[in-house]
Amino acid sequence: MPKKGHIPERTCVACRRKFPKSELIRFTKEENEVVIDHRGSAPGRGAYLCKDCFPQLEKPKVQAKLKRALRIP
Ligand SMILES: [Zn+2]
């Protein structure tokens, strides 16, 4: 089988499914708040949501998962 470029995969913190990084929305933390990483390359720990879960961003359950992934107390 020919090896054609490794696609980096990340796990959505809400549904735990894996996606190519390019299909996910990246989050990072800023002063202990969850913020969207618009550039996709902010330094430090990142957490990811898929496009299915993104609309649920404001749900407390999803917020809690993002915070845990980003080590926000
Ligand atoms: Zn998801």
N, CA, C, O and the ligand as a Tripos MOL2 file, in Angstrom:
@<TRIPOS>MOLECULE
protein
  293   291    74     0     0
PROTEIN
NO_CHARGES

@<TRIPOS>ATOM
      1 N           0.8290   -1.2040    0.0000 N.3       1 MET1
      2 CA          0.0000    0.0000    0.0000 C.3       1 MET1
      3 C           0.8660    1.2580    0.0000 C.2       1 MET1
      4 O           1.7310    1.4180    0.8610 O.2       1 MET1
      5 N           0.6400    2.1290   -0.9440 N.am      2 PRO2
      6 CA          1.4710    3.3460   -0.9710 C.3       2 PRO2
      7 C           1.1080    4.2860    0.1730 C.2       2 PRO2
      8 O          -0.0650    4.4830    0.4900 O.2       2 PRO2
      9 N           2.1180    4.8460    0.7710 N.am      3 LYS3
     10 CA          1.9100    5.7960    1.8660 C.3       3 LYS3
     11 C           1.7870    7.1830    1.2640 C.2       3 LYS3
     12 O           2.7240    7.6890    0.6470 O.2       3 LYS3
     13 N           0.6360    7.7900    1.4450 N.am      4 LYS4
     14 CA          0.4840    9.1170    0.8440 C.3       4 LYS4
     15 C           0.1720   10.1680    1.8910 C.2       4 LYS4
     16 O          -0.9900   10.4480    2.1850 O.2       4 LYS4
     17 N           1.2120   10.7380    2.4410 N.am      5 GLY5
     18 CA          1.0370   11.8460    3.3680 C.3       5 GLY5
     19 C           0.1920   11.5110    4.5790 C.2       5 GLY5
     20 O          -0.9740   11.1410    4.4410 O.2       5 GLY5
     21 N           0.7520   11.6320    5.7340 N.am      6 HIS6
     22 CA          0.0030   11.3600    6.9530 C.3       6 HIS6
     23 C          -0.9440   12.5200    7.2440 C.2       6 HIS6
     24 O          -0.5380   13.6820    7.2710 O.2       6 HIS6
     25 N          -2.2120   12.1810    7.4620 N.am      7 ILE7
     26 CA         -3.1840   13.2190    7.8260 C.3       7 ILE7
     27 C          -3.2970   13.2470    9.3510 C.2       7 ILE7
     28 O          -3.6710   12.2490    9.9670 O.2       7 ILE7
     29 N          -2.9740   14.3900    9.9560 N.am      8 PRO8
     30 CA         -3.0610   14.4440   11.4160 C.3       8 PRO8
     31 C          -4.5120   14.3780   11.8590 C.2       8 PRO8
     32 O          -5.3590   15.1270   11.3730 O.2       8 PRO8
     33 N          -4.7840   13.4790   12.7840 N.am      9 GLU9
     34 CA         -6.1450   13.3440   13.2950 C.3       9 GLU9
     35 C          -6.2220   13.8480   14.7250 C.2       9 GLU9
     36 O          -5.2940   13.6890   15.5190 O.2       9 GLU9
     37 N          -7.3600   14.4610   15.0260 N.am     10 ARG10
     38 CA         -7.6070   14.9180   16.3800 C.3      10 ARG10
     39 C          -8.9850   14.4270   16.8050 C.2      10 ARG10
     40 O          -9.8490   14.1400   15.9770 O.2      10 ARG10
     41 N          -9.1630   14.3420   18.1020 N.am     11 THR11
     42 CA        -10.4300   13.8580   18.6370 C.3      11 THR11
     43 C         -11.2910   15.0270   19.0910 C.2      11 THR11
     44 O         -10.8240   15.9280   19.7880 O.2      11 THR11
     45 N         -12.5490   15.0000   18.6880 N.am     12 CYS12
     46 CA        -13.5110   15.9890   19.1650 C.3      12 CYS12
     47 C         -13.7540   15.7290   20.6510 C.2      12 CYS12
     48 O         -14.0520   14.6000   21.0410 O.2      12 CYS12
     49 N         -13.6280   16.7640   21.4810 N.am     13 VAL13
     50 CA        -13.7520   16.5370   22.9190 C.3      13 VAL13
     51 C         -15.1870   16.2250   23.3410 C.2      13 VAL13
     52 O         -15.4140   15.6700   24.4160 O.2      13 VAL13
     53 N         -16.1480   16.5810   22.4980 N.am     14 ALA14
     54 CA        -17.5450   16.3610   22.8690 C.3      14 ALA14
     55 C         -18.0300   14.9620   22.4920 C.2      14 ALA14
     56 O         -18.6280   14.2760   23.3210 O.2      14 ALA14
     57 N         -17.7810   14.5340   21.2650 N.am     15 CYS15
     58 CA        -18.3060   13.2270   20.8390 C.3      15 CYS15
     59 C         -17.2290   12.1460   20.7850 C.2      15 CYS15
     60 O         -17.5380   10.9730   20.5800 O.2      15 CYS15
     61 N         -15.9690   12.5360   20.9690 N.am     16 ARG16
     62 CA        -14.8470   11.6060   21.0240 C.3      16 ARG16
     63 C         -14.5830   10.9130   19.6850 C.2      16 ARG16
     64 O         -13.8650    9.9140   19.6420 O.2      16 ARG16
     65 N         -15.1440   11.4200   18.6100 N.am     17 ARG17
     66 CA        -14.8370   10.8540   17.2980 C.3      17 ARG17
     67 C         -13.5740   11.5020   16.7560 C.2      17 ARG17
     68 O         -13.2160   12.6160   17.1380 O.2      17 ARG17
     69 N         -12.9130   10.7970   15.8720 N.am     18 LYS18
     70 CA        -11.6870   11.3380   15.2940 C.3      18 LYS18
     71 C         -11.9380   11.9180   13.9160 C.2      18 LYS18
     72 O         -12.6990   11.3760   13.1140 O.2      18 LYS18
     73 N         -11.2700   13.0440   13.6640 N.am     19 PHE19
     74 CA        -11.4040   13.7230   12.3820 C.3      19 PHE19
     75 C         -10.0340   14.2290   11.9410 C.2      19 PHE19
     76 O          -9.1370   14.4340   12.7580 O.2      19 PHE19
     77 N          -9.8950   14.4250   10.6300 N.am     20 PRO20
     78 CA         -8.6920   15.1450   10.1890 C.3      20 PRO20
     79 C          -8.7000   16.5250   10.8330 C.2      20 PRO20
     80 O          -9.7460   17.1610   10.9630 O.2      20 PRO20
     81 N          -7.5360   16.9670   11.2280 N.am     21 LYS21
     82 CA         -7.4110   18.2370   11.9340 C.3      21 LYS21
     83 C          -8.1110   19.3860   11.2040 C.2      21 LYS21
     84 O          -8.6840   20.2760   11.8330 O.2      21 LYS21
     85 N          -8.0580   19.3540    9.8700 N.am     22 SER22
     86 CA         -8.6000   20.4450    9.0740 C.3      22 SER22
     87 C         -10.1190   20.5550    9.1780 C.2      22 SER22
     88 O         -10.6940   21.5870    8.8320 O.2      22 SER22
     89 N         -10.7750   19.4800    9.6610 N.am     23 GLU23
     90 CA        -12.2380   19.5120    9.7630 C.3      23 GLU23
     91 C         -12.7270   19.9110   11.1420 C.2      23 GLU23
     92 O         -13.9300   19.9470   11.3980 O.2      23 GLU23
     93 N         -11.8020   20.2060   12.0150 N.am     24 LEU24
     94 CA        -12.1820   20.5260   13.3830 C.3      24 LEU24
     95 C         -11.9680   22.0080   13.6800 C.2      24 LEU24
     96 O         -11.1750   22.6860   13.0260 O.2      24 LEU24
     97 N         -12.6870   22.4830   14.6700 N.am     25 ILE25
     98 CA        -12.4950   23.8490   15.1360 C.3      25 ILE25
     99 C         -11.6130   23.7680   16.3770 C.2      25 ILE25
    100 O         -11.9040   23.0200   17.3100 O.2      25 ILE25
    101 N         -10.5390   24.5410   16.3770 N.am     26 ARG26
    102 CA         -9.5980   24.4660   17.4820 C.3      26 ARG26
    103 C          -9.9150   25.5160   18.5400 C.2      26 ARG26
    104 O         -10.2750   26.6530   18.2350 O.2      26 ARG26
    105 N          -9.7690   25.0990   19.7790 N.am     27 PHE27
    106 CA         -9.9270   26.0250   20.9040 C.3      27 PHE27
    107 C          -8.6480   26.0410   21.7190 C.2      27 PHE27
    108 O          -7.8880   25.0740   21.7650 O.2      27 PHE27
    109 N          -8.4480   27.1600   22.3470 N.am     28 THR28
    110 CA         -7.3060   27.2530   23.2400 C.3      28 THR28
    111 C          -7.7530   28.0490   24.4510 C.2      28 THR28
    112 O          -8.9050   28.4780   24.5240 O.2      28 THR28
    113 N          -6.8570   28.2480   25.3970 N.am     29 LYS29
    114 CA         -7.2980   29.0250   26.5540 C.3      29 LYS29
    115 C          -6.5610   30.3360   26.6470 C.2      29 LYS29
    116 O          -5.3910   30.4630   26.2880 O.2      29 LYS29
    117 N          -7.3080   31.3150   27.1500 N.am     30 GLU30
    118 CA         -6.7510   32.6380   27.3530 C.3      30 GLU30
    119 C          -7.2470   33.1040   28.7100 C.2      30 GLU30
    120 O          -8.4490   33.2680   28.9180 O.2      30 GLU30
    121 N          -6.3400   33.3120   29.6120 N.am     31 GLU31
    122 CA         -6.6940   33.7260   30.9730 C.3      31 GLU31
    123 C          -7.8130   32.8530   31.5480 C.2      31 GLU31
    124 O          -8.8060   33.3410   32.0860 O.2      31 GLU31
    125 N          -7.6070   31.5580   31.4110 N.am     32 ASN32
    126 CA         -8.5340   30.5640   31.9470 C.3      32 ASN32
    127 C          -9.9510   30.6370   31.3790 C.2      32 ASN32
    128 O         -10.9200   30.2550   32.0360 O.2      32 ASN32
    129 N         -10.0500   31.1340   30.1490 N.am     33 GLU33
    130 CA        -11.3100   31.0930   29.4250 C.3      33 GLU33
    131 C         -11.0950   30.3120   28.1330 C.2      33 GLU33
    132 O         -10.0110   30.3400   27.5500 O.2      33 GLU33
    133 N         -12.1480   29.6120   27.6920 N.am     34 VAL34
    134 CA        -12.0740   28.9170   26.4160 C.3      34 VAL34
    135 C         -12.2710   29.9190   25.2930 C.2      34 VAL34
    136 O         -13.2710   30.6360   25.2700 O.2      34 VAL34
    137 N         -11.3420   29.9740   24.3750 N.am     35 VAL35
    138 CA        -11.4730   30.8770   23.2270 C.3      35 VAL35
    139 C         -11.2320   30.0970   21.9350 C.2      35 VAL35
    140 O         -10.4540   29.1430   21.9050 O.2      35 VAL35
    141 N         -11.9130   30.5200   20.8710 N.am     36 ILE36
    142 CA        -11.6890   29.8930   19.5780 C.3      36 ILE36
    143 C         -10.3330   30.3240   19.0480 C.2      36 ILE36
    144 O          -9.9840   31.5040   19.0620 O.2      36 ILE36
    145 N          -9.5830   29.3460   18.5840 N.am     37 ASP37
    146 CA         -8.2850   29.6440   17.9870 C.3      37 ASP37
    147 C          -8.4950   29.8470   16.4920 C.2      37 ASP37
    148 O          -8.4260   28.9020   15.7060 O.2      37 ASP37
    149 N          -8.7520   31.0890   16.1150 N.am     38 HIS38
    150 CA         -9.0930   31.3690   14.7170 C.3      38 HIS38
    151 C          -7.9500   31.0410   13.7650 C.2      38 HIS38
    152 O          -8.1770   30.5960   12.6400 O.2      38 HIS38
    153 N          -6.7430   31.2600   14.2140 N.am     39 ARG39
    154 CA         -5.6140   31.0030   13.3460 C.3      39 ARG39
    155 C          -5.2710   29.5170   13.2940 C.2      39 ARG39
    156 O          -4.5990   29.0570   12.3720 O.2      39 ARG39
    157 N          -5.7320   28.7870   14.2770 N.am     40 GLY40
    158 CA         -5.4680   27.3530   14.3040 C.3      40 GLY40
    159 C          -4.0600   27.0170   14.7310 C.2      40 GLY40
    160 O          -3.6290   25.8700   14.6130 O.2      40 GLY40
    161 N          -3.3470   27.9960   15.2220 N.am     41 SER41
    162 CA         -1.9480   27.7320   15.5460 C.3      41 SER41
    163 C          -1.4850   28.4750   16.7900 C.2      41 SER41
    164 O          -0.2910   28.7170   16.9660 O.2      41 SER41
    165 N          -2.4220   28.8330   17.6470 N.am     42 ALA42
    166 CA         -2.0330   29.4940   18.8890 C.3      42 ALA42
    167 C          -1.1730   28.5400   19.7130 C.2      42 ALA42
    168 O          -1.3900   27.3290   19.7000 O.2      42 ALA42
    169 N          -0.2140   29.0850   20.4160 N.am     43 PRO43
    170 CA          0.6640   28.2100   21.1820 C.3      43 PRO43
    171 C          -0.0720   27.5590   22.3490 C.2      43 PRO43
    172 O          -1.1070   28.0480   22.8040 O.2      43 PRO43
    173 N           0.4670   26.4840   22.8070 N.am     44 GLY44
    174 CA         -0.0960   25.8320   23.9770 C.3      44 GLY44
    175 C          -1.0990   24.7580   23.6200 C.2      44 GLY44
    176 O          -1.2880   24.3990   22.4580 O.2      44 GLY44
    177 N          -1.7180   24.2740   24.6410 N.am     45 ARG45
    178 CA         -2.6420   23.1650   24.5130 C.3      45 ARG45
    179 C          -3.8600   23.5550   23.6860 C.2      45 ARG45
    180 O          -4.3910   24.6550   23.8400 O.2      45 ARG45
    181 N          -4.2970   22.6700   22.8220 N.am     46 GLY46
    182 CA         -5.5020   22.9160   22.0520 C.3      46 GLY46
    183 C          -6.5510   21.8440   22.3170 C.2      46 GLY46
    184 O          -6.2230   20.7120   22.6730 O.2      46 GLY46
    185 N          -7.8000   22.2090   22.1410 N.am     47 ALA47
    186 CA         -8.8860   21.2410   22.2160 C.3      47 ALA47
    187 C          -9.7250   21.4280   20.9620 C.2      47 ALA47
    188 O          -9.7650   22.5210   20.3960 O.2      47 ALA47
    189 N         -10.3870   20.3810   20.5300 N.am     48 TYR48
    190 CA        -11.0570   20.4350   19.2350 C.3      48 TYR48
    191 C         -12.5190   20.0370   19.3410 C.2      48 TYR48
    192 O         -12.8860   19.1610   20.1240 O.2      48 TYR48
    193 N         -13.3460   20.6970   18.5380 N.am     49 LEU49
    194 CA        -14.7450   20.3190   18.3770 C.3      49 LEU49
    195 C         -15.0030   20.0690   16.9010 C.2      49 LEU49
    196 O         -14.4750   20.7780   16.0440 O.2      49 LEU49
    197 N         -15.8190   19.0560   16.6040 N.am     50 CYS50
    198 CA        -16.1720   18.8190   15.2160 C.3      50 CYS50
    199 C         -17.3140   19.7500   14.8170 C.2      50 CYS50
    200 O         -17.8900   20.4380   15.6600 O.2      50 CYS50
    201 N         -17.6300   19.7620   13.5310 N.am     51 LYS51
    202 CA        -18.6580   20.6810   13.0550 C.3      51 LYS51
    203 C         -20.0540   20.2890   13.5490 C.2      51 LYS51
    204 O         -20.9500   21.1310   13.6210 O.2      51 LYS51
    205 N         -20.2320   19.0180   13.8850 N.am     52 ASP52
    206 CA        -21.5160   18.5900   14.4450 C.3      52 ASP52
    207 C         -21.7040   19.1100   15.8590 C.2      52 ASP52
    208 O         -22.8130   19.4660   16.2600 O.2      52 ASP52
    209 N         -20.6150   19.1510   16.6090 N.am     53 CYS53
    210 CA        -20.7070   19.5290   18.0150 C.3      53 CYS53
    211 C         -20.5630   21.0350   18.2200 C.2      53 CYS53
    212 O         -20.9820   21.5710   19.2460 O.2      53 CYS53
    213 N         -19.9810   21.7000   17.2560 N.am     54 PHE54
    214 CA        -19.7310   23.1300   17.4080 C.3      54 PHE54
    215 C         -20.9860   23.9360   17.7650 C.2      54 PHE54
    216 O         -20.9070   24.8330   18.6040 O.2      54 PHE54
    217 N         -22.1570   23.6400   17.1440 N.am     55 PRO55
    218 CA        -23.3580   24.4040   17.5050 C.3      55 PRO55
    219 C         -23.7610   24.2370   18.9720 C.2      55 PRO55
    220 O         -24.5580   25.0160   19.4950 O.2      55 PRO55
    221 N         -23.2040   23.2110   19.6330 N.am     56 GLN56
    222 CA        -23.5420   22.9800   21.0380 C.3      56 GLN56
    223 C         -22.5220   23.6080   21.9830 C.2      56 GLN56
    224 O         -22.4750   23.2930   23.1720 O.2      56 GLN56
    225 N         -21.7310   24.4770   21.4430 N.am     57 LEU57
    226 CA        -20.6390   25.0850   22.1910 C.3      57 LEU57
    227 C         -21.0850   25.7070   23.5090 C.2      57 LEU57
    228 O         -20.3700   25.6390   24.5090 O.2      57 LEU57
    229 N         -22.2680   26.3110   23.5050 N.am     58 GLU58
    230 CA        -22.7050   27.0150   24.7070 C.3      58 GLU58
    231 C         -23.2920   26.0880   25.7630 C.2      58 GLU58
    232 O         -23.5680   26.5170   26.8830 O.2      58 GLU58
    233 N         -23.4840   24.8130   25.4100 N.am     59 LYS59
    234 CA        -24.0460   23.8910   26.4000 C.3      59 LYS59
    235 C         -23.0390   23.6420   27.5270 C.2      59 LYS59
    236 O         -21.8510   23.4470   27.2740 O.2      59 LYS59
    237 N         -23.5210   23.6500   28.7650 N.am     60 PRO60
    238 CA        -22.6160   23.4710   29.9040 C.3      60 PRO60
    239 C         -21.7900   22.1840   29.8120 C.2      60 PRO60
    240 O         -20.6250   22.1530   30.2080 O.2      60 PRO60
    241 N         -22.4030   21.1380   29.2930 N.am     61 LYS61
    242 CA        -21.6970   19.8630   29.1930 C.3      61 LYS61
    243 C         -20.4930   19.9640   28.2500 C.2      61 LYS61
    244 O         -19.4150   19.4410   28.5320 O.2      61 LYS61
    245 N         -20.7080   20.6490   27.1290 N.am     62 VAL62
    246 CA        -19.6350   20.8160   26.1500 C.3      62 VAL62
    247 C         -18.5700   21.7700   26.6980 C.2      62 VAL62
    248 O         -17.3710   21.5460   26.5270 O.2      62 VAL62
    249 N         -19.0240   22.8260   27.3540 N.am     63 GLN63
    250 CA        -18.0880   23.7610   27.9830 C.3      63 GLN63
    251 C         -17.1910   23.0360   28.9830 C.2      63 GLN63
    252 O         -15.9810   23.2570   29.0330 O.2      63 GLN63
    253 N         -17.8130   22.1700   29.7740 N.am     64 ALA64
    254 CA        -17.0530   21.4410   30.7970 C.3      64 ALA64
    255 C         -15.9960   20.5510   30.1540 C.2      64 ALA64
    256 O         -14.8830   20.4230   30.6640 O.2      64 ALA64
    257 N         -16.3570   19.9380   29.0310 N.am     65 LYS65
    258 CA        -15.4100   19.0570   28.3560 C.3      65 LYS65
    259 C         -14.2380   19.8450   27.7720 C.2      65 LYS65
    260 O         -13.0880   19.4100   27.8310 O.2      65 LYS65
    261 N         -14.5500   21.0050   27.2130 N.am     66 LEU66
    262 CA        -13.4770   21.8510   26.6600 C.3      66 LEU66
    263 C         -12.5540   22.3190   27.7850 C.2      66 LEU66
    264 O         -11.3310   22.3140   27.6470 O.2      66 LEU66
    265 N         -13.1590   22.7190   28.8870 N.am     67 LYS67
    266 CA        -12.3660   23.2140   30.0040 C.3      67 LYS67
    267 C         -11.4580   22.1220   30.5620 C.2      67 LYS67
    268 O         -10.3000   22.3650   30.9030 O.2      67 LYS67
    269 N         -12.0030   20.9340   30.6460 N.am     68 ARG68
    270 CA        -11.1870   19.8360   31.1620 C.3      68 ARG68
    271 C         -10.0210   19.5460   30.2050 C.2      68 ARG68
    272 O          -8.8900   19.3180   30.6320 O.2      68 ARG68
    273 N         -10.3270   19.5620   28.9120 N.am     69 ALA69
    274 CA         -9.2790   19.2810   27.9230 C.3      69 ALA69
    275 C          -8.1900   20.3470   27.9500 C.2      69 ALA69
    276 O          -7.0210   20.0650   27.6860 O.2      69 ALA69
    277 N          -8.5870   21.5670   28.2720 N.am     70 LEU70
    278 CA         -7.6310   22.6760   28.2850 C.3      70 LEU70
    279 C          -7.0450   22.9210   29.6700 C.2      70 LEU70
    280 O          -6.2650   23.8510   29.8770 O.2      70 LEU70
    281 N          -7.4350   22.0720   30.6080 N.am     71 ARG71
    282 CA         -6.9420   22.1990   31.9890 C.3      71 ARG71
    283 C          -7.3090   23.5380   32.6000 C.2      71 ARG71
    284 O          -6.5020   24.1800   33.2720 O.2      71 ARG71
    285 N          -8.5350   23.9400   32.3520 N.am     72 ILE72
    286 CA         -9.0360   25.1510   32.9930 C.3      72 ILE72
    287 C          -9.7880   24.7040   34.2450 C.2      72 ILE72
    288 O         -10.6700   23.8490   34.1580 O.2      72 ILE72
    289 N          -9.4630   25.2550   35.3820 N.am     73 PRO73
    290 CA        -10.0870   24.8030   36.6280 C.3      73 PRO73
    291 C         -11.5730   25.1240   36.7090 C.2      73 PRO73
    292 O         -12.2210   24.8000   37.7040 O.2      73 PRO73
    293 ZN        -18.0040   16.0960   17.9140 Zn       74 ZN74
@<TRIPOS>BOND
     1     1     2 1
     2     2     3 1
     3     3     4 2
     4     3     5 am
     5     5     6 1
     6     6     7 1
     7     7     8 2
     8     7     9 am
     9     9    10 1
    10    10    11 1
    11    11    12 2
    12    11    13 am
    13    13    14 1
    14    14    15 1
    15    15    16 2
    16    15    17 am
    17    17    18 1
    18    18    19 1
    19    19    20 2
    20    19    21 am
    21    21    22 1
    22    22    23 1
    23    23    24 2
    24    23    25 am
    25    25    26 1
    26    26    27 1
    27    27    28 2
    28    27    29 am
    29    29    30 1
    30    30    31 1
    31    31    32 2
    32    31    33 am
    33    33    34 1
    34    34    35 1
    35    35    36 2
    36    35    37 am
    37    37    38 1
    38    38    39 1
    39    39    40 2
    40    39    41 am
    41    41    42 1
    42    42    43 1
    43    43    44 2
    44    43    45 am
    45    45    46 1
    46    46    47 1
    47    47    48 2
    48    47    49 am
    49    49    50 1
    50    50    51 1
    51    51    52 2
    52    51    53 am
    53    53    54 1
    54    54    55 1
    55    55    56 2
    56    55    57 am
    57    57    58 1
    58    58    59 1
    59    59    60 2
    60    59    61 am
    61    61    62 1
    62    62    63 1
    63    63    64 2
    64    63    65 am
    65    65    66 1
    66    66    67 1
    67    67    68 2
    68    67    69 am
    69    69    70 1
    70    70    71 1
    71    71    72 2
    72    71    73 am
    73    73    74 1
    74    74    75 1
    75    75    76 2
    76    75    77 am
    77    77    78 1
    78    78    79 1
    79    79    80 2
    80    79    81 am
    81    81    82 1
    82    82    83 1
    83    83    84 2
    84    83    85 am
    85    85    86 1
    86    86    87 1
    87    87    88 2
    88    87    89 am
    89    89    90 1
    90    90    91 1
    91    91    92 2
    92    91    93 am
    93    93    94 1
    94    94    95 1
    95    95    96 2
    96    95    97 am
    97    97    98 1
    98    98    99 1
    99    99   100 2
   100    99   101 am
   101   101   102 1
   102   102   103 1
   103   103   104 2
   104   103   105 am
   105   105   106 1
   106   106   107 1
   107   107   108 2
   108   107   109 am
   109   109   110 1
   110   110   111 1
   111   111   112 2
   112   111   113 am
   113   113   114 1
   114   114   115 1
   115   115   116 2
   116   115   117 am
   117   117   118 1
   118   118   119 1
   119   119   120 2
   120   119   121 am
   121   121   122 1
   122   122   123 1
   123   123   124 2
   124   123   125 am
   125   125   126 1
   126   126   127 1
   127   127   128 2
   128   127   129 am
   129   129   130 1
   130   130   131 1
   131   131   132 2
   132   131   133 am
   133   133   134 1
   134   134   135 1
   135   135   136 2
   136   135   137 am
   137   137   138 1
   138   138   139 1
   139   139   140 2
   140   139   141 am
   141   141   142 1
   142   142   143 1
   143   143   144 2
   144   143   145 am
   145   145   146 1
   146   146   147 1
   147   147   148 2
   148   147   149 am
   149   149   150 1
   150   150   151 1
   151   151   152 2
   152   151   153 am
   153   153   154 1
   154   154   155 1
   155   155   156 2
   156   155   157 am
   157   157   158 1
   158   158   159 1
   159   159   160 2
   160   159   161 am
   161   161   162 1
   162   162   163 1
   163   163   164 2
   164   163   165 am
   165   165   166 1
   166   166   167 1
   167   167   168 2
   168   167   169 am
   169   169   170 1
   170   170   171 1
   171   171   172 2
   172   171   173 am
   173   173   174 1
   174   174   175 1
   175   175   176 2
   176   175   177 am
   177   177   178 1
   178   178   179 1
   179   179   180 2
   180   179   181 am
   181   181   182 1
   182   182   183 1
   183   183   184 2
   184   183   185 am
   185   185   186 1
   186   186   187 1
   187   187   188 2
   188   187   189 am
   189   189   190 1
   190   190   191 1
   191   191   192 2
   192   191   193 am
   193   193   194 1
   194   194   195 1
   195   195   196 2
   196   195   197 am
   197   197   198 1
   198   198   199 1
   199   199   200 2
   200   199   201 am
   201   201   202 1
   202   202   203 1
   203   203   204 2
   204   203   205 am
   205   205   206 1
   206   206   207 1
   207   207   208 2
   208   207   209 am
   209   209   210 1
   210   210   211 1
   211   211   212 2
   212   211   213 am
   213   213   214 1
   214   214   215 1
   215   215   216 2
   216   215   217 am
   217   217   218 1
   218   218   219 1
   219   219   220 2
   220   219   221 am
   221   221   222 1
   222   222   223 1
   223   223   224 2
   224   223   225 am
   225   225   226 1
   226   226   227 1
   227   227   228 2
   228   227   229 am
   229   229   230 1
   230   230   231 1
   231   231   232 2
   232   231   233 am
   233   233   234 1
   234   234   235 1
   235   235   236 2
   236   235   237 am
   237   237   238 1
   238   238   239 1
   239   239   240 2
   240   239   241 am
   241   241   242 1
   242   242   243 1
   243   243   244 2
   244   243   245 am
   245   245   246 1
   246   246   247 1
   247   247   248 2
   248   247   249 am
   249   249   250 1
   250   250   251 1
   251   251   252 2
   252   251   253 am
   253   253   254 1
   254   254   255 1
   255   255   256 2
   256   255   257 am
   257   257   258 1
   258   258   259 1
   259   259   260 2
   260   259   261 am
   261   261   262 1
   262   262   263 1
   263   263   264 2
   264   263   265 am
   265   265   266 1
   266   266   267 1
   267   267   268 2
   268   267   269 am
   269   269   270 1
   270   270   271 1
   271   271   272 2
   272   271   273 am
   273   273   274 1
   274   274   275 1
   275   275   276 2
   276   275   277 am
   277   277   278 1
   278   278   279 1
   279   279   280 2
   280   279   281 am
   281   281   282 1
   282   282   283 1
   283   283   284 2
   284   283   285 am
   285   285   286 1
   286   286   287 1
   287   287   288 2
   288   287   289 am
   289   289   290 1
   290   290   291 1
   291   291   292 2
@<TRIPOS>SUBSTRUCTURE
     1 MET1         2 RESIDUE 1 A MET
     2 PRO2         6 RESIDUE 1 A PRO
     3 LYS3        10 RESIDUE 1 A LYS
     4 LYS4        14 RESIDUE 1 A LYS
     5 GLY5        18 RESIDUE 1 A GLY
     6 HIS6        22 RESIDUE 1 A HIS
     7 ILE7        26 RESIDUE 1 A ILE
     8 PRO8        30 RESIDUE 1 A PRO
     9 GLU9        34 RESIDUE 1 A GLU
    10 ARG10       38 RESIDUE 1 A ARG
    11 THR11       42 RESIDUE 1 A THR
    12 CYS12       46 RESIDUE 1 A CYS
    13 VAL13       50 RESIDUE 1 A VAL
    14 ALA14       54 RESIDUE 1 A ALA
    15 CYS15       58 RESIDUE 1 A CYS
    16 ARG16       62 RESIDUE 1 A ARG
    17 ARG17       66 RESIDUE 1 A ARG
    18 LYS18       70 RESIDUE 1 A LYS
    19 PHE19       74 RESIDUE 1 A PHE
    20 PRO20       78 RESIDUE 1 A PRO
    21 LYS21       82 RESIDUE 1 A LYS
    22 SER22       86 RESIDUE 1 A SER
    23 GLU23       90 RESIDUE 1 A GLU
    24 LEU24       94 RESIDUE 1 A LEU
    25 ILE25       98 RESIDUE 1 A ILE
    26 ARG26      102 RESIDUE 1 A ARG
    27 PHE27      106 RESIDUE 1 A PHE
    28 THR28      110 RESIDUE 1 A THR
    29 LYS29      114 RESIDUE 1 A LYS
    30 GLU30      118 RESIDUE 1 A GLU
    31 GLU31      122 RESIDUE 1 A GLU
    32 ASN32      126 RESIDUE 1 A ASN
    33 GLU33      130 RESIDUE 1 A GLU
    34 VAL34      134 RESIDUE 1 A VAL
    35 VAL35      138 RESIDUE 1 A VAL
    36 ILE36      142 RESIDUE 1 A ILE
    37 ASP37      146 RESIDUE 1 A ASP
    38 HIS38      150 RESIDUE 1 A HIS
    39 ARG39      154 RESIDUE 1 A ARG
    40 GLY40      158 RESIDUE 1 A GLY
    41 SER41      162 RESIDUE 1 A SER
    42 ALA42      166 RESIDUE 1 A ALA
    43 PRO43      170 RESIDUE 1 A PRO
    44 GLY44      174 RESIDUE 1 A GLY
    45 ARG45      178 RESIDUE 1 A ARG
    46 GLY46      182 RESIDUE 1 A GLY
    47 ALA47      186 RESIDUE 1 A ALA
    48 TYR48      190 RESIDUE 1 A TYR
    49 LEU49      194 RESIDUE 1 A LEU
    50 CYS50      198 RESIDUE 1 A CYS
    51 LYS51      202 RESIDUE 1 A LYS
    52 ASP52      206 RESIDUE 1 A ASP
    53 CYS53      210 RESIDUE 1 A CYS
    54 PHE54      214 RESIDUE 1 A PHE
    55 PRO55      218 RESIDUE 1 A PRO
    56 GLN56      222 RESIDUE 1 A GLN
    57 LEU57      226 RESIDUE 1 A LEU
    58 GLU58      230 RESIDUE 1 A GLU
    59 LYS59      234 RESIDUE 1 A LYS
    60 PRO60      238 RESIDUE 1 A PRO
    61 LYS61      242 RESIDUE 1 A LYS
    62 VAL62      246 RESIDUE 1 A VAL
    63 GLN63      250 RESIDUE 1 A GLN
    64 ALA64      254 RESIDUE 1 A ALA
    65 LYS65      258 RESIDUE 1 A LYS
    66 LEU66      262 RESIDUE 1 A LEU
    67 LYS67      266 RESIDUE 1 A LYS
    68 ARG68      270 RESIDUE 1 A ARG
    69 ALA69      274 RESIDUE 1 A ALA
    70 LEU70      278 RESIDUE 1 A LEU
    71 ARG71      282 RESIDUE 1 A ARG
    72 ILE72      286 RESIDUE 1 A ILE
    73 PRO73      290 RESIDUE 1 A PRO
    74 ZN74       293 GROUP 0 **** ****
